[in-house]
Structure formats: structure tokens, C-alpha cells
Amino acid sequence: MILIDSHCHLDRLNYKKIKKSLDEILYKSEKKYVKYILNVSTSIKNFEAMTKFIGNRKNIFYACGIHPFYYQKNIKTKEIIKKFKNKNVIAVGEIGLDYSNKNVVKKKKQKQMFLKQIKISEKLQKPIIVHTRNSIKDTIKILKKKKIKKNSGVIHSFNETNIKYIKKILDLNFYISISGIITFKNAEKLRKIIEYIPLEKLLIETDSPYLTPEPKRGKENEPCNLYYIAKKISEIKKIKLVKMSNIIRKNFQKLFKVKIK
């Protein structure tokens, strides 16, 4: 069985606290069937730091983009584009909108940066990894306006509980990625809504080191915990875990245009 963590931040784990090295983290993940990981950046500076820390590994892919919290007024398109010379860089992300805090970057600037990076993805013909928090209406509006069905993308760490948003996302030919939130005790509404997501449009992620799933709540999240997320979804979908993992693997390959052995 092969599990793929479609959204992770290996470089943000507190290695001193967990008393493990990166190699130990990856070894532990493989033991829990997590064979491939997509490590996602939040800024150009972060991308450079994380790729230096992790290096080139055959089982780790990268995404390069600027998170809405890290607005850069004078961002140059070339800065992102040149990162794709590395064959392990397979997506533009994470990008999007976040209206969760009044003190963060203004909505107008976030939208400008989001649109600029969508244009980059169109030029590169790469999918996008979308972060949306308290901003799903504007996110869908922008994606619909840009009509980016060709390259598509994924809404990461999906936690909306209104079925109308699932329908709108699917109409855009986007994938939906589920994180550890699905295991939380207070996530019953989300568990019910998951039933409406077709397996053919589903991805799974840890968003490590954040959103640690049950039964590991209270600890730093690691890619190995993807197993608990996959198991919970297979229970909800009433499908064998091995069969579900095969479908999700195919989804990952199709979206990101990569080959998984």
C-alpha cells in the first residue's frame, strides 16, 4: 500500500523537541506506508530554506508559492518561475486567501497576489495548491473567473461544512484534500460532508507539523500520521483502505503529472 502526503511542511517540525532527525521522520513515515511527500512553501525565502534543508530526494516533491500572510509587493514572476528548473517542483503553492485575522494583509492585496500566482501557474502549466480560510466565497469567485480548469489544482485542508461549496469546487475541476481535522471530535459536520466528495477528486494530507489527527492530538504532527487520516476516510466512505489508497495515488499522479512507482 502507498499513501501520499499531498501537503506537508517538513522544515517546520521542531526536531529538537521530538528528538528525531529528518531521516528518522521519513523512515517512520515509510513504516506507516507514507512513501511520497509534497513539501509546500509559504514564501520564496521559505522555499530556498526548505529545499536546502531537505535536499533532492526521490520520494519528496516540492511546491513553490507565496502564502497570503507573506505578501510581497514587488514579487517578480521570474523568482518563482526559476525555481521550477528543479524537476522535483511540481506545483505553485501554497497560494490563496486568508481572512482569519484583521491584522493580516488586506484582502485587496491578497487577491492581487493570488491572481498573480495563478498567472504564473498558467504560464508554467502547473497546478495550484490553494489555501482558503474564512474566504471560500472569494476564492471560488477568483478561480471561476480565471477559468483554470486546464491545469486545475487542489483546495488544501478542506474544512467547509456546506455542500454547495463542494459542488462549486468540483465544477471547477479541482481536487479536495482532507487533513487531520476529519478525526477531530468536534468535526462531525465535516465527516458527514465528506460523503459527497467523489473518491476520484480526493487527496489526503497532514499539513505537518499542524493539525495533528486523533489519536496523536497534542503532539507535533508528522507525515506518518497520514495513516490515521486515511483510515478515518476509508471508514466514512466504507471502502477498504488499500483500494482507497490506490485511487488517491492515481489522483495525485493525474493532478501533479508525476509517476509514482
Salt bridges, closest charged atoms under 4 A:
ASP23 OD1 - ARG57 NH1 2.90
GLU48 OE2 - LYS83 NZ 2.76
GLU94 OE2 - HIS7 NE2 3.12
GLU94 OE2 - HIS9 NE2 3.32
GLU94 OE1 - HIS131 ND1 3.04
GLU94 OE1 - HIS156 NE2 3.14
ASP98 OD2 - HIS131 NE2 2.67
ASP98 OD2 - ARG133 NH1 3.47
ASP138 OD2 - LYS111 NZ 3.39
GLU188 OE1 - ARG191 NH2 3.26
GLU205 OE1 - HIS156 ND1 2.88
ASP207 OD1 - HIS7 NE2 3.64
ASP207 OD1 - HIS9 NE2 3.27
GLU222 OE2 - LYS20 NZ 3.76
GLU222 OE1 - LYS28 NZ 3.64
GLU235 OE2 - LYS231 NZ 2.98
GLU235 OE1 - LYS232 NZ 3.67
